[in-house]
Amino acid sequence: MTAEKPRAESSHGRPPESLWLATTPETDYEPLADGLEVDTVVVGGGITGLTTADRLTDAGRTVAVLEADRIVESTTGHTTAKLTSQHGLVYDFLTSKFDDERARQYARANEAAIDAVESRIDDLGVNCGFERLPAYVYAASSDDVETVRSEAAAAADLGLPASFTETTDLPYDVPGAVRFDDQAQFHPRKYLLAVAESVHGDGSHVFEKTRALDVDPGDPCEVETERGTVTADDVVVATHFPFYDRNGYFARMHPEQAYLLAVRLRGDPPEGMYYSTASPADTFRPCTVDGEELLIVGGQGHDAGENHPPTSERYRRCEAFAREHFDVESVEYRWSTHDYFPVDRVPFVGRAGPGQEHVYVGTGFKGWGMSNGVAAGEILSELVLTGDSPWADVFDPLRFEPGASARRFVEGNAKVGPTASITTRTATFTPCRPSAHT
Ligand SMILES: Cc1cc2nc3c(=O)[nH]c(=O)nc-3n(C[C@H](O)[C@H](O)[C@H](O)COP(=O)(O)OP(=O)(O)OC[C@H]3O[C@@H](n4cnc5c(N)ncnc54)[C@H](O)[C@@H]3O)c2cc1C
């Protein structure tokens, strides 16, 4: 279901193109032709949807993946592809604003996601550059050292392979960093195109160019598409921003855009993956694709609604950072995408809302959807298959943690004003960003 693509040349003078898309074939799965009945419909062919579909077909369920465009081209095709339980600075926050138990669920779900991808790569026999290596968040200034030290302590207390260090393999000094061992990186499209091939067949389907328009959450559920209706016991909405939103997700997260380059260095790139405490954060990691050694470097994240400075300046700043810290020979690729950031920094994964017992959602991965998206796939498939998952609580889409989210709500509402009300399991409030999705 793939067709070869010509090799890309140097990035300058070319439109932006993701390294992952440039080094893999295009897909050509057929669209849905008519109505269909399966056990589960998965809407969205990114890492979340394909992982969910893979787990369900593995358990003997029939699945239809409905993808509006082409699989693994959207956010998942434009990521940095670090596969980590280290998500910037999050564990000190989770233990203080949620509780130890839920912080531990978050940690375990994401550690398990790394193992799950490694094991699935072995099963499928796919060569997708998976490698284990350490991940660091380093203090961009001495003011951040104590924050980084606290994060290392909180993460280690939760059982994560975390420690504080003043030593890295960077070509410049940093005042301190939190190091996580045994993290991973991979080529997400090489992996997920193999996953999709494995899902497709034996009564299960991947349909491309098939946009879902609405969900009837009845018993059975019905997913209306522009090409016919698919009937199923359960529906998983894995469309990045939930296209079906009766529960006010639009009001509880906002999109942030970020920018990446793949550069060729004179000399070797660092051996670890890095992220800084700067605002906006800098991110980089080594990468070898088809024998070519590159450094992926970027950041410049900003609220997706902000247009200044322009995109060209954001790329220029990424390049300036790369050239300031590394001996850059050439910029080979550049690309950009956005992700959704929940008000309380935890993704929404689970039953979509009241009265929709068989509709599930996975969204709000806040720039860490490689592991969180795989974790979501594991949790959602467990919920469909057994009705429960040991990690479900922290990700409950209907939670409301006043300590973790109130300030962001107040700020958001102050910016745009209320337009409607939504009700969660424990609270009623007004949306802060009525048109957060793009
Ligand atoms: C610059 C950047 C770098 C990042 N780097 C990392 C990283 O290093 N590590 C990490 O863990 N995370 C990273 N992330 C985050 C990660 O890439 C995302 O969280 C993840 O890819 C989201 O996957 P998804 O499957 O939920 O969404 P997507 O990949 O966007 O997939 C959703 C799919 O649903 C389809 N769709 C939408 N609406 C419909 C509809 N109505 N009907 C049918 N199909 C529909 C879309 O076409 C799309 O294919 C990064 C994010 C950004 C912005």
The ligand as a Tripos MOL2 file, in Angstrom:
@<TRIPOS>MOLECULE
LIG
   53    58     1     0     0
SMALL
NO_CHARGES

@<TRIPOS>ATOM
      1 C1          7.1290   20.3160   16.5850 C.3       1 LIG1
      2 C2          6.6490   19.1310   17.3710 C.ar      1 LIG1
      3 C3          7.5590   18.1700   17.7740 C.ar      1 LIG1
      4 C4          7.1250   17.0680   18.5190 C.ar      1 LIG1
      5 N1          8.0380   16.1540   18.9570 N.ar      1 LIG1
      6 C5          7.6460   15.1390   19.7510 C.ar      1 LIG1
      7 C6          8.5920   14.2230   20.2840 C.ar      1 LIG1
      8 O1          9.7900   14.2890   20.0500 O.2       1 LIG1
      9 N2          8.1330   13.2570   21.1110 N.ar      1 LIG1
     10 C7          6.8150   13.1420   21.4190 C.ar      1 LIG1
     11 O2          6.4670   12.2710   22.2150 O.2       1 LIG1
     12 N3          5.8950   13.9430   20.8580 N.ar      1 LIG1
     13 C8          6.2730   14.9470   20.0500 C.ar      1 LIG1
     14 N4          5.3480   15.8010   19.5290 N.ar      1 LIG1
     15 C9          3.9270   15.5090   19.7080 C.3       1 LIG1
     16 C10         3.4280   14.3810   18.7980 C.3       1 LIG1
     17 O3          3.9960   14.5010   17.5130 O.3       1 LIG1
     18 C11         1.8960   14.4340   18.7040 C.3       1 LIG1
     19 O4          1.3560   14.5470   19.9980 O.3       1 LIG1
     20 C12         1.3460   13.1700   18.0460 C.3       1 LIG1
     21 O5          1.9520   12.9780   16.7880 O.3       1 LIG1
     22 C13        -0.1700   13.2470   17.9110 C.3       1 LIG1
     23 O6         -0.5820   12.0590   17.2710 O.3       1 LIG1
     24 P1         -2.1080   11.7900   16.9620 P.3       1 LIG1
     25 O7         -2.2180   10.4160   16.3990 O.co2     1 LIG1
     26 O8         -2.9120   12.0720   18.1770 O.co2     1 LIG1
     27 O9         -2.5090   12.8930   15.8910 O.3       1 LIG1
     28 P2         -2.1810   12.9860   14.3300 P.3       1 LIG1
     29 O10        -0.8680   12.4310   13.9950 O.co2     1 LIG1
     30 O11        -2.4580   14.3890   13.9300 O.co2     1 LIG1
     31 O12        -3.2590   12.0330   13.6810 O.3       1 LIG1
     32 C14        -4.6370   12.3850   13.6280 C.3       1 LIG1
     33 C15        -5.1910   11.9510   12.2720 C.3       1 LIG1
     34 O13        -6.6080   12.1320   12.2720 O.3       1 LIG1
     35 C16        -6.9930   12.5290   10.9740 C.3       1 LIG1
     36 N5         -8.3140   13.1730   11.0650 N.ar      1 LIG1
     37 C17        -8.6250   14.3880   11.5970 C.ar      1 LIG1
     38 N6         -9.9730   14.6100   11.5130 N.ar      1 LIG1
     39 C18       -10.5070   13.5060   10.9290 C.ar      1 LIG1
     40 C19       -11.8420   13.1210   10.5870 C.ar      1 LIG1
     41 N7        -12.8880   13.9170   10.8150 N.pl3     1 LIG1
     42 N8        -12.0300   11.9200    9.9870 N.ar      1 LIG1
     43 C20       -10.9790   11.0830    9.7630 C.ar      1 LIG1
     44 N9         -9.6920   11.3960   10.0620 N.ar      1 LIG1
     45 C21        -9.4650   12.5880   10.6460 C.ar      1 LIG1
     46 C22        -5.8800   13.4760   10.5350 C.3       1 LIG1
     47 O14        -5.8450   13.5980    9.1250 O.3       1 LIG1
     48 C23        -4.6570   12.7710   11.1120 C.3       1 LIG1
     49 O15        -4.0560   11.8990   10.1770 O.3       1 LIG1
     50 C24         5.7530   16.9160   18.8140 C.ar      1 LIG1
     51 C25         4.8290   17.8890   18.4300 C.ar      1 LIG1
     52 C26         5.2710   18.9940   17.7340 C.ar      1 LIG1
     53 C27         4.2820   20.0730   17.4010 C.3       1 LIG1
@<TRIPOS>BOND
     1     1     2 1
     2     2     3 ar
     3     2    52 ar
     4     3     4 ar
     5     4     5 ar
     6     4    50 ar
     7     5     6 ar
     8     6     7 ar
     9     6    13 1
    10     7     8 2
    11     7     9 ar
    12     9    10 ar
    13    10    11 2
    14    10    12 ar
    15    12    13 ar
    16    13    14 ar
    17    14    15 1
    18    14    50 ar
    19    15    16 1
    20    16    17 1
    21    16    18 1
    22    18    19 1
    23    18    20 1
    24    20    21 1
    25    20    22 1
    26    22    23 1
    27    23    24 1
    28    24    25 2
    29    24    26 1
    30    24    27 1
    31    27    28 1
    32    28    29 2
    33    28    30 1
    34    28    31 1
    35    31    32 1
    36    32    33 1
    37    33    34 1
    38    33    48 1
    39    34    35 1
    40    35    36 1
    41    35    46 1
    42    36    37 ar
    43    36    45 ar
    44    37    38 ar
    45    38    39 ar
    46    39    40 ar
    47    39    45 ar
    48    40    41 1
    49    40    42 ar
    50    42    43 ar
    51    43    44 ar
    52    44    45 ar
    53    46    47 1
    54    46    48 1
    55    48    49 1
    56    50    51 ar
    57    51    52 ar
    58    52    53 1
@<TRIPOS>SUBSTRUCTURE
     1 LIG1         1 GROUP 0 **** ****
